[in-house]
Amino acid sequence: MSRRRDQQRHEAMRRLDPDYKGFRGHGSEPSRPGNVPLEQVTCSICGRKRNVPRGVALEQGESYACSRCSE
């Protein structure tokens, strides 16, 4: 992205949220409705780390199985 586009995007975000301090990750952009907080969980079967909604992570905990392994 060019510097001009970055500045325009930052100004647009400032208009949406006057307290906007700059880019802090894709999940914290105010223009994205319905952001669900994600938490990293390791699959108990394949051992891969997956980002899942926090509610699922708390509910399943150590017994979490990713969608690939559950098929």
Helices and strands as residue ranges (DSSP letters): H 3-16, G 26-28, E 38-42, E 49-53, H 54-60, G 61-63, H 67-70
